[in-house]
Every structure is written in C-alpha cells, then in structure tokens.
Amino acid sequence: MTDAPAPLAGRRFGLVPFGTFTRTLTLAHASHVGTVAAALLIVALTLDLASRAERIVAAAGGGAASVALLMGWYLLLRICDVIGNLLPLACFMGLFWSEITLTQSRERIVVWNGGRSPLQSLMPLLLLGAAFGALQVAALTFLRPAAVAVQIESRLGSYGERFDRRLKPDERRWIVLANHMVQARVDFRNRTLVDVQLFELSEGGRLTGRVSAASASPGDAAGVWLFRDGSRWIAPTGEAAGVGEVRRFAEERIALPLEPLWLANLGIDARYLPQGTLAALASLPGVQEPSYRAWWHVRIAQAVLPLGMMLMASALSMTLLAQRTLFKPMILIGLAGYFLYVTNNVVVWLGEYGQLPPLFAAWFMPLAMIVTGLGLMARIERAGRGGPSPTVLSRPEPS
C-alpha cells in the first residue's frame, strides 16, 4: 500500500450538476427515502386502521366491495394527511441508510480518492431537497386540508367526529370576547348562532346586560350581528334596587366583535385549514390567535426542512461513519435524527401556542439544520479529509 495525496489538496471547488455521479446517487438516495417513507406510512396507517376498522365497516353498510372501496378511500385520505408529518423523518433515515451503504461498499473512499470533496457531493442532496421540499409544501398546504375537509364533510374517521360541522341539539359552546361572553349552539355551515345567551360586561367585568335570542347571524356591516326573536335584560345601575328591566324584540342589531369566518372554523386546528383561510384569519384585527400566523409561515418554511434533514444525516455520517459502520455511532446518528424531528415539532408547537414568534418558530430549525450540516461538511473539507488519510491499493514493489 502506498500513501496517496489528500484528494482536496489543490482542487478547485466546482459542481457537475447532472453527471453520472449525480444521477446514480440521486436515484439511490430517492429509493432509500421512498422505502423508509413507505415503511413509516404502513406503520402509521396500520395503527390508525386498527382503531377505526369497525366504524368504517359499519359506515360502508354494504357488501365486501363497498367495504373495500370505503377502506381504500379512507386510507388514501389518511396518506394525504400524514405524509407531511412523516416525510422529514423519512428524509433523514433514508439518507442515513444511503450513507451506510456508501461506507460498507467503500464507494465513499473511492469517490474521495477520485478527488470529489464533500461539498462537491452536494448536488444530489440539493436536487432531492428541492423535490421533497415541494412535496412537503404540497402535502401541508393542499393535500392535508383537502383530505381533512372531505373527512369532515363525510363524517369519516377521527376528523369527522372531532370537527363535525352539523348543528347539534344538545351541544352548547362558550365564546369569550373582549366585553362579551356568548353561550350558544353553533351552526358552522351558515355561520349562525342558535339559542343564544349573550352576556354584556363592563370594563371592570361587571354584568351590565343579557340578551337571549332564538338566533343571531352576521349583519350588513362588519362587527354587527342581527339577533332575532329574543329579549334583553338590563341590569339596574348605581344603587337602585330591583331586578332590572326586561324587554322583548323581534330583531335587534348588536355590536359584537365576533368574526363570521373565525366562527365557521371554530374548533378546527390551524394546521388543517387551507392556506387562504389561514391568511384571512391571521389578518383579521379581532382575532388574537397565534396559531393561524404560525402555521401560515410553517408551511412555507417546510420547503427547506427535507434538505436540512438530509444535510444533517449526510454530514453526521461523513463525520462518524467515514470508513467503518460501527454500532454506537450508528445508534447515535439515528437518535440524532429523531431528536431533530421532535425538536422541530416542539418549536412549531411553541409558535402555535404563542410562546415563540411565528417567523422564528417556522424557520429556526430548518435553517439551523442547513447551516449546521454545511458547516460540518466545510469543516471536513478544510481539514483536508474527504476521509481520514485516504489510501489506494497498488501492487507490492518487487523485492
């Protein structure tokens, strides 16, 4: 064996966008990510179907063909819903799998000895990052809201139960506003309140009046609601004794800071709403709900999350598994991927609940992973080790 010069020495940085190396590695990475994504989907759908199978069979209400069709339709809707949750983890684990195969087959050493540095091997990741990023945005922005809306409308699965939009005879909701409290049955589809009790409060929180009405719907002007067939009770003022004044009305317009669009989507989590609805709700001055702004930004930021996950998997593998696949580093890298996935979700949740600014919650983890992954690769390149002291095999010199 004879020592060979470090492959990075004196080599200019440059990328070959669509060469054989790029095509081969891109297809290999895509195959591994797709396999991991399919495995995660199978596990998730199996667990989901195990608890819903009886209800789906009952909802089909027919023979085996109708049950199979409804089951297939439900599974398709669930795939549209969960793929956006699973794809980032699949990108990390699939890329990690690819890196393990490159180490075990010694292909990484061959590539590095050929003069291609870690930074010059980025093109497959950039191409797949763009493709999976587009899929991630489409899944969260279009596929999931559409799938959830279909399940709500057809009352199918857990979303059909949780977000049922029908007017229920015995379900009354409390809505707390700045100087009002509302108790009513909600007709979500018509954006109407039914069997309404409106409690009017002073700035100090004192009850100043109560309105009871058969229904209430948005009026002609913004911030005005039309109450029908009801009565108004006015609390006594000052030290006056008595029970207050009661008067009936057929219709009465009341200034009420209750947004009809917000009422129509009451109870549905922001992550399940269409992007246009999120933008409209986030821009309404009377709606103080941080989850709408947070998820509007998150869906855009998720375009770079798959790239960040793949860069971290590749950089960690090049750092810890450059020549040999040892058990402990493999476990540590796998745990690191799961940690990054969970941490990203936690940061998003904190933004959803208003504990972090929406922009920070959406962009921090994806950008941090990209910067860290590129930094690790640049460190390897600066150290001049596309692998530790790469060597090539040659025939032994005759003695």
Secondary structure, DSSP 8 states (H G I E B T S, - for coil): -EE---TTTT------TTSHHHHHHHHHHHHHHHHHHHHHHHHHHHHHHHHHHHHHHHHH-S-HHHHHHHHHHHHHHHHHHHHHHHHHHHHHHHHHHHHHHHHHTTHHHHHHHTT--SGGG-HHHHHHHHHHHHHHHHIIIIIHHHHHHHHHHHT-HHHHHHT--S--SS--EEEE-SSEEEEEEEETTTTEEEEEEEEEE-TTS-EEEEEEEEEEEE-SSTTEEEEEEEEEEE---TT--SS-EEEEEEEEEEE----HHHHHTTTS-GGGS-HHHHHHHHH-TT---HHHHHHHHHHHHTTSHHHHHHHHHHHHHHHHSSS---HHHHHHHHHHHHHHHHHHHHHHHHHHTTSS-HHHHHHHHHHHHHHHHHHHHHHHHHTT-SSSS-EE-------
